[in-house]
Amino acid sequence: MLENIFWLGHSSVRIDGQQVIYIDPWKLKDPKKADIILISHSHADHLSAEDIGKIRKDGTVIVTTQDSATDFSRDIRIVKPGDVVRVGGITVEAVPAYNTDNAFHPRENGWLGFVVTVKGKRIYYCGDTDLIPEMETIHADIMLVPIGGIYTMNAEQAARAVNIIRPEVAIPVHYDDIVGSAEDARRFRGLCDVPVAIKSV
């Protein structure tokens, strides 16, 4: 499964399989058409109408928050933390994502992370979040975790989250563009108690 997960830079991810899944597509360089697009929240580096237009086709399903859905029509599934939707053979669980010590991502906005089940593997995309109590209840086989700091967890906080959830493998995201660096990713890897796959763009 790991070889089917592609970090596309910043916080953008593609998961290939029988269905092509994008999460927060942004600055796409070599886009493939999407079956499912997940949008965690309405900030411009996560909700890019231009990039969604590149990958959307007839039948593409978008799963997102109410405030992120205003620019789209057709098959939109509006979710909030705690909701579960099924698209074809894919299960998508919406989970909380928020900051605890700044106002960039307030809890009351109901913005999201996602747990996507593909071929029996639970892939947890944390979204723009700090280390939050809800993580203690999340089970994941693969964890896509933001490490850039300022707007999300930094490398140390992200490693603590990984060490709580203990996935089979963790993949750092949300770095090397607006915030964070490759050095943060290496530091994160050294602090985790599970294997870390640092993906190249």
N, C-alpha and C positions, 0 to 999 in steps of 0.2 A: 504493500500500500504506500509506503514511504516514497517509492520512485514515481508515484502518480500525483504527488503533491508538489506544486511549483510555487515558490516565492517569486513574485513579479516585481519586487521593489516596494519600499515603504511598508504598507500594511495590506497590500494586494496579493491575493492567493488564487490559484486555480487548482482544482482537483479533477483529474481526468479519470474516466471510466466509461461505463455504459451511458452515463450522462455526464456532461461537462458542467462543472459547478465553479462559478466565480464568487469570491467574497471580496467586497469593497474594491472593485476594479478601478484602477487609476493609473494614468500615464502608460497605457498598454502599448507595447511595441510590436507584437506579433500576435494579434488577437485571433482566437478561434471562436466560433459561434457557441453560445451558451444555451444549455437547457435550463439551468437554474442560476439566478443571480441573488446573492444574499447581500443586503446593505445594512450595516450595523447602526448607522446614525447619519445625521444630515450634514456633518461638516464636509467641506468641499474636497478634502483629501480622501474621503470615503464614499461620498455620493457625487459621482461625476457623470452627468447626463451625456457628455460627449463620449466617454468610454463605454457607457452602457449602450449607446447607439451603435457602436462598432460591433458589439457582440450579440445584440438582441436579434432574434429571428421570430417568425411566427411560431407560437407555442412556448416561447421562453417564459418561465415563471419567475417573478420577482418576489422575494420575501423580505419585508422591511417594516419599519415603524410607521406610524400614522404620519408623522411630520416629514418623513422622507418620501412619501408616496405621492405628494402633490403634483409632481411633474410627469407622472406616468399614468398610462391607461392600460387597458387589456388585462392580462392575468396578473393581478397584484394580490398577494396575501399579506394582510396587515396583521402583525403579531406584537405582543408585549411579553416581557419576561414571564416565564412559566408556560407559555403556549407551545404546542407541538403541532407541526404540519407535516403531511406526507405528500411528496411529489414523485410519482412513479414509484420506484423502489427505495427512494431516499427519505429518511426521517430527519427532520430539522427541529431541534429543540431551541427555543429562544431563552437565553439566560441573562441575568443582569450584568451590566458593565457600567461602572461609574467611578468617579474620583471621591476620595474620602477627605482630602486635605487641600483641594482647590476647586474652582468653579468651572473648569473647562467642560466637564461631563457630569452634570448634577444627577443624582439618583432619581430625582422626581421627573426627569425627562423620559425615563423608561427606555433608555438606549440599550443596545444589545451586544452580547456575545452569542455564539452559536455552538451547539454540539450537533454535528452532522454524522449520521451513521451510514457508512458506505462499506458494503461487503463485510458486515459484522464488526467493523472497526469504528470506534467512537472518536471523532476528530473534534477537539475543542478549540475553537477560534475565540480567544478571550475578548476581542474588541478593545476599545480604548478604555482601560480600566486600571485601577489600583488593585492591590491585594485586598480582597473583600471577603467578608465572612462566608458568603454564599459558595465560595470556591471549595469549602470543606465538604460540601455535599455533591460535588461534581465528580463523576467517574469518566475518565478519558483514557484511550489507548495512545493517542497522539495529541500533543498540545502545541498550538500556535500562539506564542506568547509575546506581547509587546515588551521591549526592553529599553526603549529610547529615553525614558525619563521625561520630565517636565509635564507632558500631557498624559502620561501613562506610568506604569511601573518602570523603575530603572533596572539595571542588570541584577542588582542584589535582591530587590523586591520580587522580581520575576523568578529568580531562582528559588526564593522561599515559596512562592506559589507552586512551582513545579514540584518541589520537595514535599508539599502537602498532598498534592493530587497524585503524584508518582505515576505518570504515564509510562508507557514503554519507551517513548522517545519524545523529546521536545524540540521545537523549531523556533528560533527567534525571529520576530518580525518587528515592524514599526521602528526601523532605524536606517541609517545611511541615506537619508534624504532630508526631511525637515529637522529631525533631531536624531541623536545617536550615531554610533560609528561601528566599524568592524571590530574595533578594540572592545567595545561594549559587548558585542556578541561573543568574543573570545573569553571575556571575563565571566559572562553568564555561563558559558559552558564549563568553566572551571569550578563554579559554585554549585552546579546541579548534581544531584545524587543519581540521576538517570542519564542515559546516553542523549547527546545533543547533536542534531544534524544542522550544520550551518549551510544553508542553501545559497547558491550563487544565482544572480539574476540572469 
